[in-house]
């Protein structure tokens, strides 16, 4: 049995659409919707939908809302939901963004692959754009020196739908064996309030020798960055946190010398991104220097850091 976990934060319309698609999905699973302290009527509307005749008539799966009371971010929210869901003794946990919709056989395909390949403990579906359903948003990828390379991004869905070995899977839709959860109920690192937890997870799985794969016959559609769009701040702050998270992970998983090389290789890209975000060359250089200091000293990106970095856009 699989527990499917959705994290909701002021995104009730997306969450209800995701639940409606899950109601038509096959496979042995139940759903836990963890609400990250929404300030709208999310909890009430989701609970009402799950108690409605519409859900009961269309779904054979049990589902519930877990109010978390505060905005813990993506990783901690998922971990709290996993810790709660351990009471059901699932074989797998499926992390699924609430701004996705699924094909009816998406989980069946993942479960079938895991049964046939029990040594592959982390799998993911083919993720296509919700608005362009024949265009690929994520097909996993491979870890490279200090970064990752995605496979088939923005390509049309290919005729070859055979499983694809990977070393990176997006946290947008990720199925993990329950044995990968630690004694406290944690699957993801809690270093990052929002973003890069799946990148750290990939490094941790590679270090542990765990195999990963994309099951391309399983398909999910993603509305892309719905949560990020509801957050304060703009692109500059998100770009800064993207690079900072990457560099913190590099410091954790590479030697000191390799970390410095990765920092040097990242400098031109950081500078170009900051300029493209509207900063002058001098401002961009100053921000790059700040980024390098933060990458050396910070252990993660907290909620307070998240709020501070988003002010970079104002």
N, C-alpha and C positions, 0 to 999 in steps of 0.2 A: 504493500500500500504506500501511496505517496501523499504527502501533505503539500498542497500548493499554497504558497504564501504571497499575498499581495500587500504592499505598503501603500496606504492612502494618506495623503496630506492635502486637504482642501481640493481634492480632485474627484468628487463624488460622481460626476457624469462619466468620466473615463472609467472609474472603477465599476460602475453599474454596467457599462458596455462590455467591459472585460468579463464580468460575472455572467452576463447573458451569453457570451460566447462559450464560457466554461460550462454552462448548463447543458450545452449540446455536445460536450466533449465526452468521449469514451475513456475507459480505463478505471482502475481502482484508485480513487483519490478522494480527499476531502479538502476543504478550503478554509484557511484562516486569513481574514482581512485584518491586518494590524493598522489601527488608526494612530498616526503620529501627531496627536494633539491638534486635530483640525479645529479651526475657529469658525467654520461654517456648520451646516446641518448634515455633514457627511455621515456621522454615526447613526443618526436617526433614520436617514433615507436608506442607508445600506441595510440596517436591521429590518426596516419595513419591507424592503425588496426581498430579503431572504425569508421573511415570514409570509410573503404573498403567495397567492395561488399560482401566479406566473412562474415563480421559481419552483414551487413544489410540483407543478404539473410538468415542467420541462426538464427537471434535473433529478437524478437519482443520487446525487452527491450531497453529503452534509457540508454545511458552511456556517461560519460564525464570525462575529466581529470581536476583536480584542482591542479595547481602547487603551492606549498607552499613556494618555494624559498629557504628554509633552512631545515636542518635535525632537526626536532622538537622531534624526538623519537616517539615511538608507541602511547603512551597515548595522548599527545598533538596533534599529527597528526590526530588521530581519532576524538578528540574533535573539532578540526578546521573543519574537514569534516562534522561532525554532525551539527555544527553551520551554515555552508554553506547550508546544505541540508534541514534545517528546512523550507526553502521557499517552499518545495514541500509538506509540511504538512503530513508526513508519519505517519502511526500507529506504526511502529516499525523501529528500526535500526538494521541491521545485520553486526556485525564486523566480517570480514573474512580475515584471513591471505592470502597474495598474493601467498604464496607457497603451496596453496591447490588446489585441483580439486574436483568437486562436482558431486554427482549423480543427474540426471535430476529432480527427485522429492524431493530433499532435502529441499527446501524452502516450497514447498506445504505441506509437512508433518509437518514442524514447524508451519506454518500459520494455518493449520487445528487444531492442538493441542491448539494453543492459542485461537482460536475462541471457542473451546469447553471448555477451562479452562481459562477464562479471568482473574481470580485471580492469575494465575501463570504468572508473568510478565517477567521472564527471562528464556529462554530455550536454549538448545544447541543440536547439533546433536551427533551421535556417530562418533568419529574421528578415522579412521584407518590409518596405515602407507601406504604411497603412494607406496612403493616398496613391501610391504607385505600386500595385501589388505584384507586378512582375519584375520589380527592381529590388536588388539586394541591399539591405542596410548593414547586416553583419552575417558573416559566415565563419566566424572564428578567425584565428590567425596564429602567428607564431611569435614567440618572444625573440627579439634580436638584441644586440648589444645596447642596453640602456633604453630600449623602446620596444615597440611591437609593430608587426606588419599585418594588416588585415587582409583577408582573402576575399576577392570578388566584390569589393565595396562599389556600389552604384552600377554594377553589371546586371544584365538581365538574367533571370533565373535560367540556369543551364539545363540541358537535357540530361546530363550525367547527375544523378541524384544519389550516388553511392556515398556511404559514410566517409568522412574526411578526418584523418588524424590531425589534431591541433595541439598547441601548447597555450592557447589563450581562448577563453570563451567570455562573451559579454555577460555581465551580471543582470542584464535586461531579461534574460531567459536562460536559466542555468539549473540543471538537475544534478544533485550531488548525493552520493551514497551517505547514509546516515552515520557510517563509521568515521566519516571525516569531521563530524561535529565533536568539539572537545567536551570535557566534563562539565563545563559551565553552560553548555548549549550554544556555543559560538562556532559559526562557520566562517564568517568574514572578520577581517581585522577591524578593530574599532578605533584605529588611528585617524581615520578620515571621516568627517561629518558627512560629506557628499562628494563622491567621485574617487576613482582610482582604487577602490577596495577590490574590484575584480582583477586589476593589474597585479596587486600584491598577492591575491589569492593564486593567480597563475604562477607567480614565482615560487610561492610556498609549495604548490603541488609539484612543480618541476623539481624542487630540492628534495621532496619526499619520494620522488620516483613514480608519482601517480600519472596514469595515462588519461587523456582527454580526447573527445571526438565530437564532431558536428554530425548529427543525423539529418541529412538534407531532405529526407522524405517527410520530416516533421516541420511544419511551417507555422510561424507566428508573424503577425503584422504589428508594427510599432509606429505609434504616432510621433515619436522622436522628441525627447526633451520637454515634455509637457510640464514636469515638475520644475525644471530649471527656468522655464518661462514664467512660472508663478513666483519665483524668488526675486527679491530686490536686487538691484545692480544690473550691470550689463556684461558685455562680452569681455571687457578688459579684465575684470575680476575673475571671471571663469577661466580665461586663458592663463592668468597668473597661477590660480590654484591647480590647473591642469599640469603645468610645468613643475610646480613645487611638489605636487604629489608624486610625479614621476621621479624627480630627483631624490626625494626622501626614500622611495623604494629602492632606487639605485644604491643609496648609501647603506641600506640594510642588507642587500643581497650581492653586492660586489665588493671587491677589495678596495682599500682606500685609494690606491693608484687608479684602479678602474673607475672609481667614482669621480675622480678629478678629470679623467679623460672624458667621461660622459658629460660632465658639466661643460667642458670646453667645446664638445661637439654640439651641445644644446644652445650655446650662446647665440649663434647667428639666427637660428629659428626663433628664439625668444625675442630678439631685437626686432625681427621682421614682423612678428605677430603684434608686438606692442605698438609699433609704428602704424600698422594697418588698423589698429584699434583707435587711432586718433592722436597718439602722443607724438611730440616732436622727437627728433633724434636724441637731443640732450635728455629729455624726460625718459625716453625708452632706455637709454644707457643707465640712467640713475635707477630705474626700476629693475633692470637686469642685475645690477650690483646688489640691490636689496634681495632679489630672488636668490642669489648665490649665498648670501648671509643666512637667509632663512633655511635654505636647503642644508646648510652645515649644522644648524643649531636646533631645528625643530624636529620633534618626534612624530608629528602628525599635523592635521589641520582640524582644530576644534571648532565648535559652534561659534565661539567668540572670534576666532580667526576668520571663519567664513563671513561673519558680518563685517569684520574690518576690511577684508580684501574686496568685498563687494563695493565698499566705499571708493575704491580706486576708480570706479566708473563714473563717479559723480563730480 
